Amino acid sequence: MSSPSTSDVLDGIDLTGRTVVITGASTGLGLQTARALQGAGATIVAAVRDIDKTRESIDCETVALELGDLRSARAAAETIAGRHDRIDVLINNAGVMAPPLSRTAQGYEMQLGTNHLGHFVLTTALADRFVDGTRIVNLSSRGHQLSGIRWHDPNYDDESAYDKWQAYGQSKTANVLFTVEAQRRWGPRGVHSFAVHPGVVYTDLARHMTRDDFSEGGTLANLEVTDVAHGAATTVWAATSPDLDGLGGRYLEDCRIADPQVDGIEGGYAAWAVDPEQAARLWDWSQRQAALILGG
């Protein structure tokens, strides 16, 4: 393959003394990312649903995290903050993709609640552990092009309107908007945020896919598939590359800063995903949801 792998990205990079928190590090891209960064000297903190499964795959610190439960997200952040004075990299990697309509512990649509809101609570609760030079990496997807935020009904309270791919697109747009607003708020103190499209990789994330999704005309038809070592490369690049020093609020793909989406050309970011007004609105909405469930 012509695209770089995680080992290519980390060539010559020493992460000794750096603490990296990563969600969903038990399988797939998350596990590959954790192993690669650990191999470069980083201390890995894996925030995961299945601690036993993670420990079978990688020898690192683990913290229980169920992103579909905002109380679990806050508890995980408190545990991590209690163990570490600083976090050098936070990689919000875990997620769900295109399940049948389902809901989180607090009743949010599963994809928005897990992919965005759980990570929002985890990240903001860790904010006082971020230092000058900390990077936040939010795994988005080219799938964000499928939908902006459905402000009139983000949780599909009208269940007849549910479309699994539209809901996935909304959640991935939320990941980019979160990146944009986090950069506006925290960038001035040296905490920089990036959103990443990792490429198309068949992992456990695809467990809800059907034959129709991959057939002619399906959402996943004709996609170019890569392996985890290449798929995780952009995440690792976002977390470590000196090329990104001092930058933030960017959408990345193929180990580069992406361009705006252009009709007829694959890739790039949709305008709605980087709109600063939408980003601020989503942050405010997310804060209200967190306060409603968690208080404060």
C-alpha positions as a Markdown table, in Angstrom:
| # | Residue | x | y | z |
|---|---|---|---|---|
| 1 | Met | 0.0 | 0.0 | 0.0 |
| 2 | Ser | 1.2 | 3.5 | -0.7 |
| 3 | Ser | -0.4 | 5.0 | 2.4 |
| 4 | Pro | 1.7 | 5.1 | 5.6 |
| 5 | Ser | 1.3 | 2.6 | 8.4 |
| 6 | Thr | 1.5 | 3.4 | 12.2 |
| 7 | Ser | 5.2 | 2.3 | 12.2 |
| 8 | Asp | 6.0 | 4.7 | 9.3 |
| 9 | Val | 4.3 | 7.6 | 11.2 |
| 10 | Leu | 6.2 | 6.8 | 14.5 |
| 11 | Asp | 9.6 | 6.4 | 12.9 |
| 12 | Gly | 12.0 | 8.4 | 15.0 |
| 13 | Ile | 9.4 | 9.5 | 17.5 |
| 14 | Asp | 10.0 | 8.9 | 21.3 |
| 15 | Leu | 7.0 | 9.0 | 23.5 |
| 16 | Thr | 8.7 | 8.1 | 26.7 |
| 17 | Gly | 7.1 | 9.9 | 29.7 |
| 18 | Arg | 3.9 | 10.7 | 27.7 |
| 19 | Thr | 0.5 | 9.5 | 29.0 |
| 20 | Val | -2.0 | 8.5 | 26.4 |
| 21 | Val | -5.7 | 7.8 | 27.3 |
| 22 | Ile | -7.6 | 5.9 | 24.6 |
| 23 | Thr | -11.1 | 4.7 | 24.5 |
| 24 | Gly | -12.1 | 1.4 | 22.9 |
| 25 | Ala | -8.6 | 0.0 | 23.0 |
| 26 | Ser | -9.5 | -3.7 | 23.2 |
| 27 | Thr | -9.9 | -4.4 | 19.5 |
| 28 | Gly | -9.5 | -3.0 | 16.0 |
| 29 | Leu | -8.2 | 0.4 | 15.4 |
| 30 | Gly | -8.1 | 1.3 | 19.1 |
| 31 | Leu | -5.9 | -1.7 | 19.9 |
| 32 | Gln | -3.6 | -1.1 | 17.0 |
| 33 | Thr | -3.2 | 2.6 | 18.0 |
| 34 | Ala | -2.5 | 1.6 | 21.7 |
| 35 | Arg | 0.1 | -0.9 | 20.7 |
| 36 | Ala | 1.8 | 1.4 | 18.3 |
| 37 | Leu | 2.0 | 4.3 | 20.8 |
| 38 | Gln | 3.1 | 2.0 | 23.6 |
| 39 | Gly | 5.8 | 0.6 | 21.3 |
| 40 | Ala | 7.1 | 4.2 | 21.0 |
| 41 | Gly | 7.4 | 4.5 | 24.7 |
| 42 | Ala | 4.0 | 6.0 | 25.8 |
| 43 | Thr | 2.2 | 5.0 | 28.9 |
| 44 | Ile | -1.2 | 3.8 | 27.8 |
| 45 | Val | -4.4 | 4.1 | 29.8 |
| 46 | Ala | -7.2 | 2.1 | 28.1 |
| 47 | Ala | -10.7 | 3.2 | 28.9 |
| 48 | Val | -12.8 | 0.2 | 27.8 |
| 49 | Arg | -16.0 | -1.7 | 28.3 |
| 50 | Asp | -14.3 | -5.1 | 28.6 |
| 51 | Ile | -11.3 | -4.9 | 30.9 |
| 52 | Asp | -10.5 | -8.7 | 30.7 |
| 53 | Lys | -10.6 | -8.7 | 26.9 |
| 54 | Thr | -8.3 | -5.7 | 26.9 |
| 55 | Arg | -5.8 | -7.2 | 29.3 |
| 56 | Glu | -5.6 | -10.3 | 27.1 |
| 57 | Ser | -4.6 | -8.1 | 24.1 |
| 58 | Ile | -2.3 | -5.5 | 25.7 |
| 59 | Asp | -0.4 | -5.0 | 28.9 |
| 60 | Cys | -1.4 | -1.6 | 30.1 |
| 61 | Glu | -3.5 | 0.3 | 32.7 |
| 62 | Thr | -7.2 | -0.1 | 32.3 |
| 63 | Val | -10.3 | 1.8 | 33.4 |
| 64 | Ala | -13.9 | 0.7 | 33.1 |
| 65 | Leu | -15.9 | 2.9 | 30.7 |
| 66 | Glu | -19.3 | 2.5 | 29.2 |
| 67 | Leu | -19.8 | 5.4 | 26.9 |
| 68 | Gly | -23.5 | 4.8 | 26.6 |
| 69 | Asp | -23.9 | 5.8 | 30.3 |
| 70 | Leu | -22.9 | 9.4 | 31.1 |
| 71 | Arg | -22.4 | 8.4 | 34.8 |
| 72 | Ser | -19.8 | 5.8 | 33.7 |
| 73 | Ala | -18.1 | 8.4 | 31.5 |
| 74 | Arg | -17.8 | 10.8 | 34.4 |
| 75 | Ala | -16.6 | 8.0 | 36.8 |
| 76 | Ala | -14.0 | 6.9 | 34.4 |
| 77 | Ala | -12.7 | 10.5 | 34.1 |
| 78 | Glu | -12.5 | 10.8 | 37.9 |
| 79 | Thr | -10.6 | 7.5 | 38.1 |
| 80 | Ile | -8.1 | 8.6 | 35.5 |
| 81 | Ala | -7.7 | 12.1 | 37.0 |
| 82 | Gly | -7.1 | 10.5 | 40.4 |
| 83 | Arg | -4.2 | 8.4 | 39.0 |
| 84 | His | -2.5 | 11.0 | 36.6 |
| 85 | Asp | -1.5 | 14.6 | 37.1 |
| 86 | Arg | -1.4 | 15.2 | 33.3 |
| 87 | Ile | -2.7 | 13.7 | 30.1 |
| 88 | Asp | -0.6 | 14.3 | 27.0 |
| 89 | Val | -2.9 | 12.7 | 24.5 |
| 90 | Leu | -6.6 | 11.8 | 24.7 |
| 91 | Ile | -7.8 | 9.6 | 21.8 |
| 92 | Asn | -11.6 | 9.3 | 21.6 |
| 93 | Asn | -11.6 | 6.2 | 19.5 |
| 94 | Ala | -14.5 | 4.0 | 20.6 |
| 95 | Gly | -17.9 | 4.1 | 18.9 |
| 96 | Val | -20.9 | 2.3 | 17.4 |
| 97 | Met | -21.9 | 2.3 | 13.7 |
| 98 | Ala | -25.4 | 2.0 | 12.2 |
| 99 | Pro | -27.2 | -0.2 | 14.7 |
| 100 | Pro | -31.0 | -0.7 | 14.7 |
| 101 | Leu | -32.6 | 2.1 | 16.7 |
| 102 | Ser | -31.5 | 1.7 | 20.3 |
| 103 | Arg | -30.8 | 4.0 | 23.3 |
| 104 | Thr | -28.2 | 4.7 | 25.9 |
| 105 | Ala | -28.7 | 4.3 | 29.6 |
| 106 | Gln | -30.1 | 7.8 | 29.8 |
| 107 | Gly | -32.3 | 7.4 | 26.7 |
| 108 | Tyr | -30.2 | 9.2 | 24.0 |
| 109 | Glu | -30.1 | 7.7 | 20.5 |
| 110 | Met | -27.3 | 5.2 | 20.8 |
| 111 | Gln | -24.9 | 6.6 | 18.1 |
| 112 | Leu | -25.1 | 10.3 | 19.2 |
| 113 | Gly | -25.1 | 9.3 | 22.9 |
| 114 | Thr | -22.1 | 7.0 | 22.6 |
| 115 | Asn | -20.0 | 8.5 | 19.8 |
| 116 | His | -20.4 | 12.1 | 20.9 |
| 117 | Leu | -22.1 | 12.7 | 24.3 |
| 118 | Gly | -20.2 | 10.0 | 26.2 |
| 119 | His | -16.9 | 11.3 | 24.9 |
| 120 | Phe | -17.9 | 14.9 | 25.6 |
| 121 | Val | -18.5 | 14.1 | 29.2 |
| 122 | Leu | -15.2 | 12.1 | 29.5 |
| 123 | Thr | -13.2 | 14.8 | 27.8 |
| 124 | Thr | -14.6 | 17.8 | 29.6 |
| 125 | Ala | -14.3 | 16.0 | 32.9 |
| 126 | Leu | -10.5 | 15.5 | 32.2 |
| 127 | Ala | -9.9 | 19.1 | 31.1 |
| 128 | Asp | -7.9 | 20.1 | 34.2 |
| 129 | Arg | -5.4 | 17.3 | 33.4 |
| 130 | Phe | -4.7 | 18.8 | 30.0 |
| 131 | Val | -1.4 | 20.7 | 29.7 |
| 132 | Asp | 0.3 | 22.9 | 27.1 |
| 133 | Gly | 0.9 | 20.5 | 24.2 |
| 134 | Thr | -1.9 | 18.1 | 25.0 |
| 135 | Arg | -3.6 | 16.7 | 21.9 |
| 136 | Ile | -7.2 | 15.5 | 21.7 |
| 137 | Val | -8.0 | 13.2 | 18.8 |
| 138 | Asn | -11.6 | 12.5 | 18.0 |
| 139 | Leu | -12.3 | 9.7 | 15.6 |
| 140 | Ser | -14.9 | 10.9 | 13.1 |
| 141 | Ser | -15.5 | 9.4 | 9.6 |
| 142 | Arg | -16.1 | 10.4 | 6.1 |
| 143 | Gly | -19.6 | 9.2 | 7.1 |
| 144 | His | -20.1 | 12.7 | 8.6 |
| 145 | Gln | -21.0 | 13.8 | 5.0 |
| 146 | Leu | -24.3 | 11.8 | 5.4 |
| 147 | Ser | -25.9 | 14.3 | 7.8 |
| 148 | Gly | -25.5 | 17.4 | 9.8 |
| 149 | Ile | -27.1 | 17.7 | 13.3 |
| 150 | Arg | -30.8 | 17.1 | 13.3 |
| 151 | Trp | -31.6 | 19.9 | 15.7 |
| 152 | His | -35.4 | 19.4 | 15.4 |
| 153 | Asp | -35.0 | 15.8 | 16.7 |
| 154 | Pro | -31.4 | 14.7 | 17.4 |
| 155 | Asn | -32.5 | 11.7 | 19.4 |
| 156 | Tyr | -35.1 | 10.4 | 17.0 |
| 157 | Asp | -37.9 | 10.8 | 19.5 |
| 158 | Asp | -40.0 | 10.3 | 16.3 |
| 159 | Glu | -38.8 | 6.7 | 16.0 |
| 160 | Ser | -40.4 | 6.3 | 12.5 |
| 161 | Ala | -37.9 | 8.8 | 11.2 |
| 162 | Tyr | -34.9 | 6.7 | 12.2 |
| 163 | Asp | -32.3 | 6.0 | 9.6 |
| 164 | Lys | -29.2 | 4.2 | 10.9 |
| 165 | Trp | -26.9 | 5.9 | 8.4 |
| 166 | Gln | -28.3 | 9.3 | 8.8 |
| 167 | Ala | -27.9 | 8.8 | 12.6 |
| 168 | Tyr | -24.3 | 7.6 | 12.1 |
| 169 | Gly | -23.6 | 10.7 | 10.0 |
| 170 | Gln | -25.0 | 13.0 | 12.6 |
| 171 | Ser | -22.8 | 11.5 | 15.3 |
| 172 | Lys | -19.7 | 11.7 | 13.2 |
| 173 | Thr | -20.5 | 15.4 | 12.4 |
| 174 | Ala | -20.8 | 15.9 | 16.1 |
| 175 | Asn | -17.3 | 14.6 | 16.5 |
| 176 | Val | -15.9 | 17.2 | 14.1 |
| 177 | Leu | -18.0 | 20.0 | 15.6 |
| 178 | Phe | -16.7 | 19.0 | 19.1 |
| 179 | Thr | -13.2 | 19.3 | 17.7 |
| 180 | Val | -13.8 | 22.8 | 16.4 |
| 181 | Glu | -15.3 | 24.1 | 19.6 |
| 182 | Ala | -12.7 | 22.4 | 21.8 |
| 183 | Gln | -10.0 | 24.1 | 19.8 |
| 184 | Arg | -11.7 | 27.5 | 20.2 |
| 185 | Arg | -12.0 | 27.1 | 23.9 |
| 186 | Trp | -8.7 | 25.3 | 24.8 |
| 187 | Gly | -6.4 | 26.0 | 21.9 |
| 188 | Pro | -5.2 | 29.3 | 23.4 |
| 189 | Arg | -3.8 | 27.4 | 26.3 |
| 190 | Gly | -2.0 | 24.9 | 24.1 |
| 191 | Val | -4.5 | 22.1 | 24.1 |
| 192 | His | -5.2 | 21.2 | 20.4 |
| 193 | Ser | -7.9 | 19.1 | 19.0 |
| 194 | Phe | -8.2 | 17.1 | 15.8 |
| 195 | Ala | -10.9 | 15.0 | 14.1 |
| 196 | Val | -9.8 | 12.0 | 12.1 |
| 197 | His | -11.2 | 9.9 | 9.3 |
| 198 | Pro | -9.2 | 6.7 | 9.7 |
| 199 | Gly | -10.2 | 5.0 | 6.5 |
| 200 | Val | -12.5 | 2.1 | 5.9 |
| 201 | Val | -11.4 | -0.9 | 8.1 |
| 202 | Tyr | -13.5 | -4.0 | 8.7 |
| 203 | Thr | -13.5 | -4.3 | 12.5 |
| 204 | Asp | -16.0 | -5.1 | 15.3 |
| 205 | Leu | -17.5 | -1.7 | 14.5 |
| 206 | Ala | -19.2 | -3.3 | 11.5 |
| 207 | Arg | -21.1 | -5.9 | 13.5 |
| 208 | His | -24.4 | -4.3 | 12.7 |
| 209 | Met | -23.9 | -4.3 | 8.9 |
| 210 | Thr | -26.2 | -6.2 | 6.6 |
| 211 | Arg | -25.7 | -7.7 | 3.1 |
| 212 | Asp | -27.6 | -4.7 | 1.7 |
| 213 | Asp | -25.1 | -2.3 | 3.1 |
| 214 | Phe | -22.4 | -3.8 | 1.0 |
| 215 | Ser | -24.4 | -4.6 | -2.1 |
| 216 | Glu | -24.7 | -2.4 | -5.2 |
| 217 | Gly | -26.2 | 0.9 | -4.2 |
| 218 | Gly | -25.6 | 0.3 | -0.5 |
| 219 | Thr | -24.0 | 2.8 | 1.7 |
| 220 | Leu | -20.8 | 0.7 | 1.9 |
| 221 | Ala | -20.6 | -0.4 | -1.7 |
| 222 | Asn | -17.4 | 0.1 | -3.6 |
| 223 | Leu | -15.4 | 1.4 | -0.6 |
| 224 | Glu | -11.7 | 0.9 | -0.6 |
| 225 | Val | -10.8 | -1.1 | 2.5 |
| 226 | Thr | -7.5 | -1.0 | 4.4 |
| 227 | Asp | -6.0 | -2.9 | 7.3 |
| 228 | Val | -5.7 | -1.7 | 10.9 |
| 229 | Ala | -2.0 | -0.8 | 10.7 |
| 230 | His | -2.8 | 1.7 | 7.8 |
| 231 | Gly | -6.2 | 2.6 | 9.1 |
| 232 | Ala | -4.8 | 3.7 | 12.5 |
| 233 | Ala | -2.0 | 5.7 | 10.9 |
| 234 | Thr | -3.9 | 9.0 | 10.7 |
| 235 | Thr | -4.9 | 8.7 | 14.4 |
| 236 | Val | -1.3 | 8.1 | 15.4 |
| 237 | Trp | -0.2 | 11.0 | 13.1 |
| 238 | Ala | -2.7 | 13.3 | 14.7 |
| 239 | Ala | -1.5 | 12.3 | 18.2 |
| 240 | Thr | 2.2 | 12.7 | 17.6 |
| 241 | Ser | 3.3 | 14.4 | 14.4 |
| 242 | Pro | 5.4 | 17.5 | 14.8 |
| 243 | Asp | 3.9 | 18.8 | 11.5 |
| 244 | Leu | 0.8 | 19.6 | 13.6 |
| 245 | Asp | 2.5 | 21.5 | 16.4 |
| 246 | Gly | 0.5 | 24.6 | 17.3 |
| 247 | Leu | -2.4 | 23.7 | 15.0 |
| 248 | Gly | -5.8 | 22.4 | 15.9 |
| 249 | Gly | -9.5 | 22.3 | 14.9 |
| 250 | Arg | -8.6 | 20.4 | 11.8 |
| 251 | Tyr | -10.2 | 17.4 | 10.0 |
| 252 | Leu | -7.5 | 14.9 | 9.0 |
| 253 | Glu | -7.4 | 12.0 | 6.5 |
| 254 | Asp | -4.7 | 10.0 | 4.9 |
| 255 | Cys | -2.1 | 11.5 | 7.3 |
| 256 | Arg | -2.8 | 15.1 | 6.1 |
| 257 | Ile | -5.0 | 18.0 | 6.7 |
| 258 | Ala | -8.1 | 17.5 | 4.6 |
| 259 | Asp | -9.6 | 19.9 | 2.1 |
| 260 | Pro | -13.2 | 21.0 | 2.0 |
| 261 | Gln | -15.6 | 18.5 | 0.3 |
| 262 | Val | -16.0 | 19.1 | -3.4 |
| 263 | Asp | -18.9 | 17.6 | -5.4 |
| 264 | Gly | -17.7 | 14.6 | -7.4 |
| 265 | Ile | -14.4 | 14.2 | -5.5 |
| 266 | Glu | -14.1 | 11.7 | -2.7 |
| 267 | Gly | -13.1 | 12.8 | 0.7 |
| 268 | Gly | -12.8 | 16.2 | 2.4 |
| 269 | Tyr | -15.0 | 17.7 | 5.1 |
| 270 | Ala | -18.6 | 18.9 | 4.8 |
| 271 | Ala | -19.1 | 22.6 | 5.5 |
| 272 | Trp | -21.7 | 21.9 | 8.2 |
| 273 | Ala | -19.1 | 19.9 | 10.2 |
| 274 | Val | -16.8 | 22.9 | 10.7 |
| 275 | Asp | -19.3 | 25.7 | 11.1 |
| 276 | Pro | -18.3 | 27.5 | 14.3 |
| 277 | Glu | -21.9 | 28.5 | 15.2 |
| 278 | Gln | -23.0 | 24.9 | 14.9 |
| 279 | Ala | -20.0 | 23.9 | 17.0 |
| 280 | Ala | -20.8 | 26.3 | 19.8 |
| 281 | Arg | -24.5 | 25.3 | 19.7 |
| 282 | Leu | -23.6 | 21.6 | 20.0 |
| 283 | Trp | -21.3 | 22.3 | 22.9 |
| 284 | Asp | -24.0 | 24.2 | 24.7 |
| 285 | Trp | -26.5 | 21.4 | 24.0 |
| 286 | Ser | -24.1 | 18.8 | 25.3 |
| 287 | Gln | -23.4 | 20.7 | 28.5 |
| 288 | Arg | -27.1 | 21.0 | 29.1 |
| 289 | Gln | -27.5 | 17.2 | 28.7 |
| 290 | Ala | -24.6 | 16.5 | 31.0 |
| 291 | Ala | -26.0 | 18.8 | 33.6 |
| 292 | Leu | -29.4 | 17.3 | 33.3 |
| 293 | Ile | -28.1 | 13.8 | 34.0 |
| 294 | Leu | -25.1 | 14.5 | 36.2 |
| 295 | Gly | -26.0 | 17.8 | 37.9 |
| 296 | Gly | -23.8 | 20.9 | 38.2 |
